[in-house]
Amino acid sequence: MGFIDKPDQTGTGEIGYEVLSAYRQQGFAFEAAEALVDFAFTRRELERIIAHSPDNHLPRFAFWKN
């Protein structure tokens, strides 16, 4: 889990991650993403965070909507 690159000129940063199937549905990605987002917004150059997920990974969308 981490940032794809530095924030772009609009202040948008992108987070990417993969969770092995044996570790899904245990809250690991939620906890790690929450910590990463909290850290990210301590950076002045970051205004917004985006993430992409395949359509078949609906549980991921629930986290990012919050």
Long-range contacts (C-beta under 8 A, 24 or more apart in sequence): 1-29, 1-32, 1-33, 1-36, 2-36, 3-36, 3-40, 6-45, 7-43, 7-45, 7-46, 7-47, 10-47, 10-48, 11-45, 11-46, 11-47, 11-48, 12-46, 12-47, 12-48, 12-49, 12-50, 13-40, 13-46, 13-48, 13-49, 13-50, 14-49, 14-50, 14-51, 14-52, 15-40, 15-49, 15-50, 15-51, 16-51, 16-52, 24-59, 25-59, 29-60, 29-63, 30-63, 33-63
